[in-house]
Amino acid sequence: MSTLVRPHGAESLKPLLLPQRERVEELRRAKHLKTVPLSSREVSDLFMLGMGAYTPLEGFMGEADWRGCCETMTLPNGLFWPIPITLSCAQDLADGIRIGDEVALADGETGELLAVLTVEEKYVIDRMFECTQVFRTTDPAHPGVEKVMHQGPVNLGGPVRALSEGHFPQTYAGLYYRPAETRAMFLERGWSKVAAFQTRNPMHRSHEHLAKIAIEICDGLLIHQVVGALKPGDIPAKVRIKAIDELVRGYFVPGTVVQAAYPIEMRYAGPREALLHAVFRQNFGCSHLVVGRDHAGVGNYYGPFDAHHIFDTLPPGSLQTEPLKIDVTFYCYQCNGMATARTCPHDDTDRLAISGTRLREMFAKHETIPAEYSRPEVLAVLQDYYDGLP
């Protein structure tokens, strides 16, 4: 009997990736089907469906699921789900597809055939409505809004049979773990309470402090790195992975951390995305999610603790994975170490605020970076990266 949290809305994981022996014939058949190209966001969602991270979804959402997700974060069958997982296409392509047809889904950039979709619905959405509900803004400068506003006019809904995980298993060999694999790793270590730490940046001292608080509370920590598409200016995944390797090797107790990479593309939906992160971390076997300042946010669209507050609005039973809500962290010169407003009595003049954005600015402007900002091994990795930029 597993001691881990059960998968979201199901007794067992539901990966949609076909077994290897079935993929060859299905791929051969898919080559003769009408092809629907996917955006990078849709590709990442397909990979998440394939690995079972979006359990219990069986494919891309139909209209009722889309609307329920946007309005109440609840699907018609009662399942809690905070962000739509949808597939769009061009009008002329949709006009040639009938309900009941099977279509091949291909990466819109590479052309690789990735899945077969059985079309159960074709529908048109109110994109402004989705953006208002999910992102709390319709500002086209918001990267998530921009994606929705530029997607195709018709959504296709139905179950999928995934045929590929793209380049991720090879590119991130030794880090690319599916939910079934992280669960097995946690059980092998005897962990039942596991915290997930979401990151799309190298870990500075504030991140390290959050991670170590989580280890104090739980049996172990999953450092879960985004390796899907990011926004311009973000540090490439391989650089970030190398920096975090150095941090874990030098400053964490061996056996307390599992590092993993997963293929999602960030939506930057702030509070709603924090909820989605909790949903699929439950599938990965995590009982807790570290939620710090401005989790999954971008710009000034969300308050610093909106992602904390949204968990308090959920009906009981929505999620098993719980948030570890941690205040803003900083280095305090009087305390002589990392602290939060709940543990440090001193004022702002004694505090060094730490952020990934500011760290990138300091590198870009060739500023001297205080030792309190990040570990020297991490700074060395990042300096090599910035020194190599044109």
C-alpha positions in Angstrom: 0.0 0.0 0.0 1.6 3.3 -1.1 2.1 5.9 1.6 2.2 8.7 -1.1 -0.7 11.0 -2.0 -2.9 9.3 -4.6 -3.0 10.6 -8.2 -5.4 13.5 -8.7 -9.0 12.3 -9.2 -8.0 8.7 -9.8 -6.8 5.6 -8.1 -3.9 5.2 -10.5 -1.9 7.2 -13.0 -3.3 7.5 -16.5 -0.4 8.1 -18.9 -1.6 8.4 -22.5 1.7 7.5 -24.1 1.2 4.2 -25.9 3.6 1.3 -25.1 6.6 1.2 -27.3 5.4 -2.0 -29.1 2.1 -0.3 -30.2 3.7 3.0 -31.4 5.2 1.7 -34.6 1.9 0.6 -36.1 0.0 3.6 -34.8 2.7 5.9 -36.2 2.4 4.2 -39.6 -1.3 4.7 -39.5 -1.1 8.3 -38.4 0.9 9.2 -41.5 -2.3 8.7 -43.6 -4.5 10.9 -41.4 -5.2 14.6 -41.7 -2.5 16.5 -39.7 -3.2 19.2 -37.1 -0.1 21.3 -36.2 0.4 22.1 -32.5 1.8 25.2 -30.9 4.7 24.9 -28.5 2.2 25.2 -25.6 0.0 22.5 -27.0 3.1 20.2 -27.6 4.1 20.7 -23.9 0.5 19.8 -22.7 0.5 16.7 -24.9 3.8 15.6 -23.4 2.3 16.1 -19.9 -0.7 14.1 -20.9 1.5 11.4 -22.3 3.6 11.0 -19.2 0.5 10.9 -16.9 1.2 14.3 -15.3 -2.3 15.5 -16.2 -4.1 12.4 -14.7 -7.0 11.8 -15.0 -7.5 13.8 -18.3 -7.8 11.6 -21.3 -7.1 14.2 -23.9 -7.8 17.8 -24.9 -10.9 19.4 -23.3 -14.3 19.8 -24.9 -16.4 22.9 -24.6 -18.2 22.0 -21.3 -14.8 21.1 -19.6 -13.2 24.3 -21.0 -16.1 26.5 -19.7 -16.3 24.8 -16.3 -12.5 25.1 -15.9 -12.6 28.8 -16.7 -15.6 29.7 -14.6 -15.4 27.6 -11.5 -12.2 25.5 -11.9 -14.4 22.5 -11.8 -15.2 20.2 -14.7 -18.8 18.9 -15.2 -17.8 15.6 -13.7 -16.8 17.4 -10.5 -13.0 17.2 -11.0 -11.1 20.2 -9.8 -9.0 21.6 -12.7 -7.7 25.3 -12.7 -6.4 25.9 -16.2 -7.8 24.8 -19.6 -5.9 22.1 -21.5 -7.1 22.8 -25.1 -6.1 22.3 -28.7 -6.8 24.8 -31.4 -6.6 24.8 -35.2 -7.2 27.0 -38.2 -10.7 27.5 -39.5 -10.1 25.9 -42.9 -8.5 22.9 -41.3 -11.4 22.5 -38.9 -13.9 22.8 -41.7 -12.4 19.6 -43.2 -12.6 17.6 -40.0 -15.8 15.8 -39.0 -16.9 14.6 -35.5 -15.6 11.1 -35.1 -12.6 11.6 -37.3 -9.1 10.7 -36.2 -6.4 13.3 -36.8 -2.7 13.2 -36.4 -1.1 15.8 -34.1 2.3 17.1 -35.2 4.8 19.5 -33.7 4.2 22.8 -35.5 7.9 23.5 -35.7 9.5 20.2 -36.4 6.6 18.3 -38.1 7.2 15.3 -35.9 4.0 13.2 -35.5 3.2 13.1 -31.8 -0.2 11.7 -31.2 -3.6 10.7 -32.7 -6.7 12.5 -31.5 -10.2 11.2 -31.9 -12.3 14.3 -32.5 -15.4 14.4 -30.3 -16.0 18.1 -30.4 -15.3 21.2 -32.5 -16.1 24.5 -30.8 -15.3 28.2 -30.7 -14.3 29.9 -27.4 -14.5 33.4 -26.1 -10.8 34.1 -25.8 -11.2 37.3 -23.9 -13.3 35.4 -21.4 -10.6 32.7 -20.9 -7.9 35.4 -20.4 -10.0 37.3 -17.9 -10.7 34.2 -15.9 -7.3 32.5 -16.1 -4.9 35.4 -16.2 -7.0 38.2 -14.7 -6.0 40.4 -17.6 -6.5 40.7 -21.3 -3.4 42.7 -21.8 -1.6 41.3 -24.9 1.7 42.1 -23.3 1.1 39.2 -20.9 2.8 36.2 -22.4 0.0 33.8 -21.5 -2.7 36.2 -22.9 -0.6 36.6 -26.1 -0.6 32.8 -26.6 -4.4 32.5 -26.2 -5.2 35.5 -28.4 -3.0 34.1 -31.3 -4.3 30.5 -31.1 -6.5 29.1 -33.9 -10.2 30.1 -33.9 -11.6 26.5 -33.5 -10.8 24.1 -30.6 -10.8 20.3 -31.1 -11.7 18.1 -28.1 -11.3 14.4 -27.6 -9.1 11.6 -26.3 -5.5 11.2 -27.5 -3.0 8.4 -27.9 0.5 9.8 -27.5 3.2 8.5 -29.7 6.3 10.4 -28.7 7.9 12.5 -25.9 10.0 14.5 -28.3 13.6 15.1 -27.5 13.1 15.4 -23.8 14.1 11.9 -22.6 17.3 12.1 -24.6 18.2 15.7 -24.0 17.6 15.5 -20.2 18.6 11.9 -19.6 19.1 11.3 -15.9 16.7 14.1 -15.1 13.6 13.4 -17.1 11.3 11.4 -14.8 7.7 10.6 -15.4 5.2 10.6 -12.4 5.4 6.8 -12.1 9.2 7.1 -11.8 9.3 9.8 -9.2 6.8 7.9 -7.1 9.0 4.8 -7.3 12.0 6.9 -6.3 10.2 8.4 -3.3 9.0 5.0 -2.1 12.5 3.5 -2.5 13.8 6.3 -0.2 11.0 5.7 2.3 9.4 9.1 1.8 5.7 9.7 2.3 5.8 13.5 2.7 7.5 15.1 -0.3 7.7 18.8 -1.1 8.0 20.0 -4.7 10.0 23.1 -5.5 9.1 24.6 -8.9 11.8 26.5 -10.7 12.5 28.0 -14.1 15.6 29.9 -12.8 18.9 29.0 -11.2 18.5 28.8 -7.4 19.8 31.8 -5.5 20.0 32.1 -1.7 16.3 32.8 -1.3 15.4 29.7 -3.3 17.8 27.7 -1.2 16.2 28.9 2.0 12.7 28.0 0.8 14.0 24.5 -0.2 15.6 23.9 3.1 12.5 24.9 5.0 10.6 22.3 3.0 13.1 19.6 3.8 12.7 20.4 7.5 9.0 19.8 7.2 8.9 16.9 4.8 10.9 13.7 4.2 12.5 15.0 1.1 12.4 17.5 -1.7 11.7 17.3 -5.5 13.5 20.1 -7.3 11.3 20.2 -10.4 12.8 22.2 -13.2 10.8 23.6 -16.2 12.6 22.6 -19.4 9.8 23.5 -21.8 9.7 26.8 -23.7 10.3 29.9 -21.5 10.0 33.6 -22.2 12.8 35.6 -23.8 15.6 36.5 -21.3 15.2 33.4 -19.1 18.4 31.4 -18.6 18.6 28.2 -20.7 17.7 25.0 -19.0 21.1 23.3 -19.3 22.8 26.3 -17.7 20.3 26.3 -14.9 20.6 22.6 -14.4 24.4 22.8 -14.0 24.0 25.7 -11.5 21.5 23.7 -9.4 23.7 20.6 -9.6 26.5 22.7 -8.0 24.2 24.0 -5.3 22.8 20.6 -4.3 26.2 19.0 -4.3 27.7 21.6 -2.1 24.9 22.8 0.2 22.3 20.0 0.7 22.5 16.9 2.7 22.9 13.9 0.4 19.8 11.8 0.0 17.4 14.7 0.8 16.8 15.9 -2.7 15.6 14.4 -6.0 16.2 16.6 -9.1 13.9 16.2 -12.1 13.0 18.0 -15.3 9.6 18.2 -16.9 8.4 19.5 -20.3 5.7 22.0 -19.4 5.6 25.5 -21.0 4.9 28.2 -18.5 1.7 30.2 -18.9 2.7 32.8 -16.2 -0.9 32.6 -14.9 0.2 33.4 -11.3 -2.4 32.1 -8.8 -4.2 29.8 -11.3 -0.9 28.3 -12.4 0.1 27.7 -8.8 -3.0 25.5 -8.5 -2.1 23.7 -11.7 1.4 23.1 -10.3 -0.2 21.5 -7.2 -2.5 19.3 -9.3 0.2 17.7 -11.3 2.7 17.6 -8.4 0.1 15.4 -6.7 0.4 13.1 -9.7 4.2 13.1 -9.3 3.7 11.9 -5.7 4.3 15.2 -3.8 2.2 16.0 -0.7 3.3 19.6 -0.6 4.2 22.4 -3.0 6.5 25.3 -2.0 4.7 28.5 -2.8 6.8 31.6 -2.4 6.5 35.2 -3.5 4.7 35.8 -6.9 4.6 32.1 -7.8 4.4 31.6 -11.6 3.8 35.3 -12.0 5.2 37.8 -14.5 5.4 41.6 -14.4 3.0 43.2 -12.0 -0.1 41.4 -13.0 -0.5 39.6 -9.6 0.1 40.6 -6.0 3.1 38.9 -4.3 0.9 36.6 -2.2 -2.1 36.0 -4.5 -0.8 32.5 -5.1 -1.0 31.9 -1.3 -4.5 33.3 -1.0 -6.1 31.3 -3.8 -5.5 28.0 -2.1 -7.7 29.3 0.8 -10.7 29.7 -1.6 -10.8 26.0 -2.7 -13.6 23.7 -1.6 -12.5 20.9 0.7 -11.2 17.9 -1.2 -10.2 19.8 -4.3 -6.6 18.8 -3.8 -4.5 16.5 -1.7 -1.3 18.3 -2.3 -1.0 21.2 0.2 0.8 24.5 -0.3 3.8 25.4 1.9 3.2 29.1 2.0 6.5 30.9 2.8 6.9 34.7 3.2 9.3 36.8 1.2 12.9 35.8 2.0 16.0 38.0 2.1 19.4 38.2 3.6 19.5 40.1 6.9 22.8 41.7 7.8 21.8 42.0 11.5 20.6 38.4 11.7 23.7 37.4 9.6 21.7 35.0 7.5 18.6 34.3 5.4 15.3 35.1 7.0 11.7 36.1 6.3 9.5 38.8 7.7 8.1 36.2 10.2 11.5 35.5 11.6 13.5 38.7 11.2 12.7 41.7 13.5 14.9 44.2 11.6 13.8 46.8 9.0 14.5 47.1 5.3 17.8 49.0 5.8 19.3 45.7 7.1 17.8 43.5 4.5 19.1 42.5 1.0 16.2 41.7 -1.3 17.1 38.8 -3.6 15.4 38.0 -6.9 16.2 36.2 -10.1 15.3 39.2 -12.2 17.8 41.4 -10.3 20.5 38.8 -10.5 20.1 38.7 -14.3 20.3 42.5 -14.4 23.5 42.5 -12.4 25.2 40.0 -14.7 24.0 41.9 -17.8 25.3 45.2 -16.4 28.6 43.6 -15.2 27.8 44.7 -11.6 29.6 43.2 -8.6 27.3 40.5 -7.1 27.2 40.4 -3.3 28.3 37.0 -1.8 25.0 37.0 0.1 23.1 36.8 -3.1 24.1 33.4 -4.4 26.6 30.7 -3.7 30.0 31.2 -5.4 29.7 27.9 -7.3 26.4 29.0 -8.8 27.7 32.4 -9.7 30.7 30.8 -11.5 28.4 28.7 -13.7 26.2 31.8 -14.5 29.3 34.0 -15.1 30.5 31.5 -17.7 27.2 31.6 -19.4 27.0 35.4 -19.5 30.7 35.7 -20.6 29.8 33.6 -23.7 26.9 35.8 -24.8 27.5 38.1 -27.8 
